[in-house]
Amino acid sequence: MPNMSPNKVKMPEQDPNVRNKNFEEVSLGYTKEQAMEEATRCLNCKKPFCMDGCPVGVPIPEFIHHVAEGEFEEAYQTITRENALPAICGRVCPQENQCEGKCVRGIKTESVGIGRLERFVADYHREHGKPTELKIEKNGKKVAVIGSGPAGITCAGELAKKGYDVTVFEALHKTGGVLSYGIPEFRLPKKLVQSEVDGVAALGVDFQTNVVVGRSITIDELQEQGYQGIFVGSGAGLPRFQGISGENLNGVYAANEFLTRVNLMKGYQFPDHPTPVKVTDTVCVIGAGNVAMDAARTAKRLGAKNVYIVYRRGPEEVPARAEEVHHAKEEGIIFKLLTNPVKIEGEDGWVKSMECVEMELGEPDASGRRRPIAKEGSNFTIETGTVIVAIGQSPNPLIRHTTPGLDCQSWGGIIVDEDSMKTSKDGVYAGGDVVTGAATVILAMGAGKKAAKAMDEYLQNK
């Protein structure tokens, strides 16, 4: 009989006033007993709608049934048939809009904690499981993957299993892409990312770091070197700014730069690590997506006393995950909604304050959301020394500027056939944020998986 408790088994977490001063993981994960109890809430529906919500098609009821029976290794093998990165997805996927959003239990009560169970299974396997020996027969064909973020490592892993010699080219000195530079340690510990990358390397994938494709080598040159298929998963690392005066002052960061300094360069351990990161008593973060929450919560941990999320729309329109907003509020982040920055003031080249205007919501715009309109005469100033701009990113233009015959959108995204992820250039495929603009880890993984399947079909017929 399913457990008919209306609520998910509570996830143990660090106390908000302790965790907002450290970089250790916020959520502590389920125990075996908690995981088995939560798993018994699954109704084992004849038509598992939860699977329709999973971009990589994890057999969700099957793995949950194994957890309920205490068969954690079988649960792990079930998940990893379709998803190579369960420890990461269990932590950072927006389950509420995907698998859990389609869960039948969620109609009247809380949905089953699918993400929490996936995380538990992956962590349990890492601590207790034995590495599985895969017998891979090489097919003698050579492929290249550009970028080692979620799209790239998924594609690389899938192709390696099919017998290809796979080389991954990563621009930074560390693998993992956005998983390493963008998502903070307290949400996604870097040792987990490394362990998932090591799992892909164990399949025979060769990772080459510090290679900027478009600068160190071009796509055409890779093809000349005998790479018969190329997957571009280089992400969206180019920050957007608002175009208001004062954005060039010292103390204004793009969220990407701020998070990279802290996550990848370990700026919070300066001077033991050489990259400093300056945070003042008051920090303003412009934007309210997941990246904005990450930046605000990071600034708090770096010692800022007052951290503001400044966003021009209302609470209903906040794009960040509900869990991230909840955690941010618990940690003391101040939300200034229906507020838009109009200029940043400086002194001696450094940020001193930010002038804002209050907004009200008018008629819906093209996105279907009500359009924010400035209120006459409502301008006010926030005294601040640090401004972090988190209003979105687009793909770096290097690859599109150095690859003749590669069709791209006006905003920079690579154009692909959605069924195969094939680009306009023969033998070249693309997926993830470089195609969609900044989106979720799991959607990027889904694209990497789809591209690997299409590349295999293309190369087998070649």
N, C-alpha and C positions, 0 to 999 in steps of 0.2 A: 504493500500500500504506500502511495506517495505521502510524504510529509506535507500536510496541508497548512503549515505555518505561513501567514500572509507576508512575513518579512524575511529578507535574506539573513543568513547568519552573519552577525556583525564582524567586520574585518578589524582585527587589532591594529591600532595606530599609535605612533608617538604622540605625546601630549603637545598641543599646538604651541604652547609657550616655551617648550624645550626644543622642539624641532625647528622653530623659526630662527634658531641660532646655530644649527648644525646642518651638514650636507648629507646626513645619513637618510636612508629611505624612510618616507613618511608612513606608508602602509607596511605592516610587518608580515602579512601573509597568514593564511589559514594553518592550523594544526591538522594532523590526519583526521582527528575526530570531527573538527569543524567542517572540513572538506566533505567527509562522508555524509554528514548531516545535511549540508547544503545540497549535495547531489541527490538526496532522496526527495527534494522538492520538485524534481523534474517529473512531468506527467507522462513522459514517453509517448507523445502525441503520434497518432498514425501518420499525420502529415506534419513533419517537423518544419514549421515556418522559420524557426531560428536559423536553419541552414540557408534559407533564401537570403538572409541578411548578411551572410559571411562572404566577403569578396574572394576568399580562396577555397570555399566549399569544405570546411572542416566537418567531419561526421559527428556533430555535436551530441545527439542523444546517445550514440554508441560510446563516446569517450566518457560521458557523464555516468552511464550505467556501470562502466568499469570502476569509476571512482567510488560510486555507492557501494560496490562489492569489495572495496579495498584493493582493487587490482590496478595499482598506480602505474606500473610499468606498461601494462597492456593499454592503459589510457594514453600514455605518452606515445606509444607506437601508433595508436589510432590517429592522434592529432597530427603527428609528423608525416603521415602519409600525404597530407595536403599542405601542412604549414611548417616550414623549416625554422620559424623563429617564435615558438610559443611563449618563451619567457618574456619576450619583448611585447608581443601582441597582448598577452594577459595583463600587461601594465599600461600600455599607452593607446590601445584601440578605443575608439568611441563606441563601446559596446551598446550604450543606451540608444544609439541611432542605427545599430546594425543587428547582430544576433539577438541581444536582449530586447531590443526595440520590437522584435517580431515574436517574442516569447508569449505563448498563450496565457501563462500565469500573470503576465504583466497587464492583462486587460483589467482585472479587478484588484490584484494585489501587486506586490513587487515581483518582477521577473526573476527567474533563476540567475544566480551570480555566475554566469558562464565565464566571464573574463577572470574572475577570482579563482575559479576551478582550473582554468587553463594555466594560470600562473602557478598555482599549487603543484599541478602535475609536472610542469617544466622544472620547477625548483626541486621537487622531490627526485626527479630523474637525475638532475645535476649532482645531487648529494649522494644518491644511493644507486643509481643505474650503472650498468656496464656499457662501455662503448660497443656499438654494433659494427661488426666487420662487414663491409660491403664489398662484394666481388664486382669490380667494374671492368668491362672489356672495352679497351680503347678503340675508337673507330678511325683514328689517324687524321681527323679534321680539327682545325685550329680556329677558335673563336675568341673575340675580345669583348670585354665588358667595361664600359667607361663609367666609373663611379661605384663606390662600395657601400652606398646607402641601402635601404630596404629593397628597392627595385633591383639594383645591381647584384646584391648578394643572393637574392632569391633566384634571379635568372642564372647566375653563375652556378649555383648549387644544382639547379634542375638540369642544366646542360652537362655538368660534370657527371651526374648520375647516368646520363645517356651515352657516356663514353668520349665526350669532346675534351680536347686540351684547352682549358679555359685560362686566360690571363685577365685579371682585373686591374685596371689602371685607376689609381686614386690620386687626386690632386694634392691632398693634404698629407702630412707625415704620419697620420694615424688612420686606420680603416674604420668603417662604420657610418661614414657620411653624417647625416643629420642626427643619427642615433648617438654619435660621439660628440659632435660640436654643438648640437642644438638643444637636446633634451637634458635638463639638469640631473645631476647625480641623485638628488633626493627623490626623483621620479623614476629614473632608470639608471641603476648602478652600472658604471662603465665596465666592471669585471664581467657582467652578464653579456654586454655587447661583445666583448672580446671573446667570451666563451662561444657565442653563436658564430662569430667570424671564424674561430678556430675549427668549429665543426664543419664549415664549408671548406676551409683549407685542407682538412683531413680527407676530403673527397678528391684531392689532387689539384685544387684550384691554386694558381700562382698569383699572389697579390703584389703589385708593384706600386709603391707609394711615391709621393713627390713627382708624379708625372701629370702635367697639365695638358690634357689633349686640346689641341688648338694652338698650343704654344710650344711644348716640348716635342710634340709629334702631331700630325694631322690624321684625320680619318682616312684620307686618300693614301697616306704613307703606311697606315696600318694594313690597308687592303693590299698595297704593294708588297708588304712583308709576309703575305700569305694568310692573313686572317680572313676566312671565307664568310664569316658572319660577324656582325658587330652590333652590340646592344648599347644604346646611349641611355644611361640612368644617372645623369650628372646633377639632377636636382634643381632647386630654385634658390640660389644663394645670393641673388642680387637684390639688395634692399630697396624698398620704395620710401620716398619722403613726401611730406605734404606740400613742400614748396613755399613754406612761410619764412619770413625773415628771421635770421638768427640760427638757422639750422647748421651753419658752419662753425659755430662757437665751440670752444673746448668744453667738454662736459656733455655734449650731445652725442649719443651713440645710436647706431642702428642696432636693433635688438640682436640681429645676427652676430655683429661684432662683439657686443657685450657678452652674449652667451658663449661665443667661441673663446673669448679671453678667459672666461671662468671655467667652462667645461673641459675644453681641450688643452688650454695653456695653463690650467690650474692657477688662475690669477688670484684666487682667494688664499693661496699659500705663498704669495710674494713675501719676502725676497727669496724663499727656498726655490721658487720657480721664477724665471726671469721676466714674465709678462705682468706688469702691474694692472690693476683695475681700480679706478678712483670712483668712490661712491660718497656722496655728501649726506648730511642729516636728513634732507628732504629730497625725494626722488619722484619724478613724474613719468609714468609710462603712458604713451599715447597708443590707444588701441585696446581691444578687449577679447582677442582670440587666445588660443592656448599659448602662443609664443609670448603674448603680453603677460599672461599669468605667470609663465616661467620666469620672465625677466623681473617682474615685481617681487615674486617670492624669493628670487636669487638676491635682489638688492636688499631685501629685509635681512637675509642671512649674512650679508656682508656688513651689517651694522647700521643701515639706514633706520632712522627713528620713525619718519613718516613716509609711507610709500603710497602714492596715488595712482589709481587706474583712471585715466581721463578718456572718456568715450562719448562720441557725439550722439549716440542713440540711447534708448531706454533699456531697462533690465530684461525685457522680453527679447530684445534683439542681440543681446550679448552672445557672440559666436562660440566662446570657449565651452568646453565640456562642463556640465553641471558640477561634477566632482572637483574639477580644478577651481571653479568659482567658490565652491563651499570651503575647500581647503585654504584658499587665499583669504577669505573672510575670517576664518578661524585663526589664521596667523596674523591678523591685524592689518591687512591691506585695506586701504580706504578707497571706496568706489565713488568717483565723481562722474556720474552718468549725465546724459543730456548736456554735455560740456564739450566745447570744441576749442582747441588752441588756435590763437590767431597770430601770435608772434612770440619769439623768445628774445628776452633782453639780456645784454651782457655787460660786463665791466672788465677792463684789461684783458679782453679776449676770452673770458670765461663766463659761463651761464650764471645769471644772477636771479632771474625770475621768468615766469611764463604768463603771458596775458591770455585769458580765455574768455569765451562768451557762452552764455547759457543758451540752450537750444530747446525747441519744442517740436513735436512731431506733427507733420502736415499730412497731405494725401500720399497714398502708396506710390513708389517709384517703379522703375522697370523690374527691380528685383522682387517686387511684391511687398517690400517693407515700407513702412511710413517714412517719408523723407524728412530728415531733420532740418529745421529752419531756425536761423539765429534770432534771438529775442533782441529787439532794439534796446540799446542803452544798458544791456545787462553785463557789460564787460567787467572782469575782476582779475586780480593778479595773484598767482601763487609764488611765494618766494621759494626758489629751488636752485640747487647747484648742479643737478644731474637730470637730463631728459633722455628717455629711451624711446625711440620711435619703432613701434611694432604694428605697422599697418599693412604688412604683406611683403612678399618677395616675388621676383620673377627669375627666369633662367638667365644665367650668365651668357652674354652674347658671343663669347669666344668661339664656340663650336659652330654656331650658324654663320659667323663671319668667315670661317676658314674652311667651310665644306661646300663646294659648288654642288648644285643640284639637290640641296636639302631644303624642302619647302617648310616655311615656318609661319606662325601667326604674326600679326602686326605687333603684338605685345611680347613676342619672343619665344612662345611655346612651339615645339616641333610638331608638325602635322603628321598624324598617323592614321592608318586604317584601323578602326576600333576593334575589328574582329581578330586581326593578326599583329597589331602594333608595328606594322611595316611602314617605313617612311617612303618618301618619293625617290630615295637613292637605293639602288639595287644592293641587296645584302645587308642593309642597315635598318635596324629596328630601334624603337625608343619607348620609354614608359616611365611612369612616376611623375614627380613634380616638373620635370623638364617638358612634359606634354600638357599636364593639367594646370600648372601653377601650384603653389603650396597647397597640399591636401594631406591625407592621412597616411600613416605608415602602411596600414593594411591594403589600401587602394594601390599604393606603389608596389607592394608585394604581389598583388593580384595581376598587375600589369607585367611585372617581371616574369611571372609564371606563364601567362598567356603568350608573351613574346618567345619564351624558351621553346614552347610547344610549336609555334609557327616557324621558328628558326630551324628546328630539328626537321620539320616537314620539308622546308625549302632546301636544306643542305642534303637531305637523303635523296631528293629528286634531282639534285644538280649533277 
